[in-house]
Amino acid sequence: MPPKIPQSVLVVIYTPVLEVLLIERADAPGFWQSVTGSKDTPDEPWLAAAAREVGEETGIDAHAPGCALSDWALENVYEIYPQWRHRYAPGVTHNTERVLGLQVPAGTEVRLNPREHTAYQWLPWREAADRCFSPSNAEAILWLPRMKGR
């Protein structure tokens, strides 16, 4: 496999009443998060990467009627955990994560990819932020009331 690109998306999926979808990682029980994933190519647009990752991880079509995908134009740069660096090119130690939001209708069906995630839950936004393992994911969810509808 080619090395992972150190540019990824974090997609906060939410309903009009600000319930947030969290998914539990298959490789880390108890690790709840929003949809995340790396770009497939360096020139892949953020919105395209986000829509692809949402589809792959949750089965949700980000372009379906009633859905609204938006780029929140927020970025986090963080150090890649040493145990995951082997997935990247030699010498790559940091990743840039772009934050996006996806509003979906209440009752949107979720179909998890069992290789990646084992469970999901819809939580009020503050509870979802508290449940996240990742500080950048929790912070993104806390931005939700200000970013909704952008």
C-alpha positions as CSV (number, residue, x, y, z in Angstrom):
1,M,0.0,0.0,0.0
2,P,1.2,3.5,-0.7
3,P,1.9,5.7,2.3
4,K,-1.0,7.6,3.9
5,I,-1.2,11.2,3.0
6,P,-0.8,13.4,6.2
7,Q,-4.0,15.4,5.4
8,S,-7.3,14.2,6.8
9,V,-10.9,15.2,7.3
10,L,-12.9,15.2,10.5
11,V,-16.6,15.3,9.8
12,V,-19.1,16.2,12.5
13,I,-22.4,14.6,11.5
14,Y,-25.4,16.2,13.1
15,T,-29.2,16.6,12.9
16,P,-31.2,19.9,12.9
17,V,-31.6,19.7,16.7
18,L,-27.9,19.2,17.1
19,E,-27.7,15.6,17.9
20,V,-24.3,14.3,16.9
21,L,-23.4,10.9,15.5
22,L,-20.4,9.2,17.2
23,I,-18.9,5.9,16.1
24,E,-16.8,3.5,18.1
25,R,-13.6,2.3,16.6
26,A,-13.2,-1.4,16.0
27,D,-9.5,-1.4,16.8
28,A,-10.0,0.7,20.0
29,P,-13.0,-0.3,22.1
30,G,-14.3,2.7,24.0
31,F,-12.8,5.2,21.5
32,W,-15.7,7.3,20.3
33,Q,-15.3,9.7,17.5
34,S,-16.7,11.5,14.5
35,V,-15.9,10.3,10.9
36,T,-12.3,10.8,10.1
37,G,-10.0,9.7,7.3
38,S,-7.1,10.7,5.1
39,K,-7.2,12.1,1.6
40,D,-6.7,9.5,-1.2
41,T,-4.5,11.9,-3.2
42,P,-2.9,15.2,-2.2
43,D,-5.1,17.1,-4.7
44,E,-8.4,15.5,-3.6
45,P,-10.7,18.3,-2.5
46,W,-11.7,18.4,1.2
47,L,-15.4,18.2,0.4
48,A,-14.8,15.1,-1.8
49,A,-12.7,13.4,0.9
50,A,-15.3,14.1,3.5
51,A,-18.2,12.8,1.4
52,R,-16.2,9.6,0.5
53,E,-15.2,9.0,4.2
54,V,-18.7,9.5,5.4
55,G,-20.0,7.0,2.8
56,E,-17.3,4.5,3.6
57,E,-17.7,4.6,7.4
58,T,-21.5,5.2,7.9
59,G,-23.2,4.5,4.6
60,I,-24.6,8.0,4.6
61,D,-24.7,9.8,1.2
62,A,-23.5,13.3,2.0
63,H,-25.3,14.6,-1.2
64,A,-28.7,13.0,-0.5
65,P,-31.7,15.2,-0.3
66,G,-31.9,16.9,3.1
67,C,-28.1,16.6,3.7
68,A,-25.8,19.6,3.8
69,L,-22.0,19.2,3.8
70,S,-20.0,22.3,4.6
71,D,-16.3,23.1,5.1
72,W,-15.9,24.8,8.4
73,A,-12.5,26.1,7.3
74,L,-10.9,25.0,10.6
75,E,-7.7,23.0,10.7
76,N,-5.8,21.2,13.4
77,V,-2.2,20.1,13.1
78,Y,-1.2,17.3,15.4
79,E,1.6,14.9,15.9
80,I,0.9,11.4,14.6
81,Y,1.0,8.8,17.4
82,P,4.3,6.9,17.0
83,Q,2.5,3.5,16.7
84,W,0.7,4.8,13.5
85,R,3.7,6.5,11.8
86,H,4.6,3.4,9.9
87,R,1.5,4.1,7.7
88,Y,3.1,7.3,6.4
89,A,6.2,8.1,4.4
90,P,9.5,8.1,6.4
91,G,10.0,11.3,8.3
92,V,6.3,12.3,8.4
93,T,5.4,13.1,12.0
94,H,2.4,15.5,11.7
95,N,-1.0,15.5,10.1
96,T,-3.3,18.4,9.1
97,E,-6.9,17.7,9.9
98,R,-9.7,19.7,8.2
99,V,-13.0,20.1,10.0
100,L,-16.2,19.8,8.1
101,G,-19.9,19.5,9.1
102,L,-22.7,17.4,7.7
103,Q,-26.2,18.1,8.6
104,V,-28.5,15.1,8.0
105,P,-32.3,14.7,8.6
106,A,-33.3,13.2,12.0
107,G,-33.7,9.4,11.6
108,T,-30.9,9.1,9.0
109,E,-29.9,5.4,8.7
110,V,-26.4,4.5,9.7
111,R,-24.7,1.4,8.2
112,L,-21.3,1.0,9.8
113,N,-18.3,-0.6,8.1
114,P,-17.6,-3.4,10.6
115,R,-13.9,-3.5,9.8
116,E,-13.7,0.1,11.1
117,H,-16.5,0.6,13.6
118,T,-18.6,-1.5,15.9
119,A,-21.3,0.8,17.3
120,Y,-22.8,4.2,16.9
121,Q,-24.9,6.6,18.9
122,W,-26.7,9.9,18.5
123,L,-26.1,12.3,21.4
124,P,-26.9,15.9,22.2
125,W,-23.9,18.0,21.1
126,R,-22.5,18.7,24.6
127,E,-22.7,15.0,25.6
128,A,-21.0,14.0,22.3
129,A,-18.2,16.4,22.9
130,D,-17.7,14.9,26.4
131,R,-17.7,11.4,25.0
132,C,-15.0,11.9,22.4
133,F,-11.5,10.6,23.1
134,S,-9.8,13.1,20.8
135,P,-9.5,16.7,22.1
136,S,-9.7,18.1,18.5
137,N,-12.9,16.1,17.9
138,A,-14.5,17.4,21.1
139,E,-13.5,21.0,20.2
140,A,-15.0,20.6,16.7
141,I,-18.3,19.5,18.2
142,L,-18.3,22.4,20.6
143,W,-18.1,24.7,17.5
144,L,-21.3,23.2,16.2
145,P,-23.8,25.8,17.4
146,R,-21.8,28.5,15.7
147,M,-21.1,26.6,12.5
148,K,-24.6,25.0,11.9
149,G,-25.9,26.0,8.5
150,R,-22.7,27.5,7.2
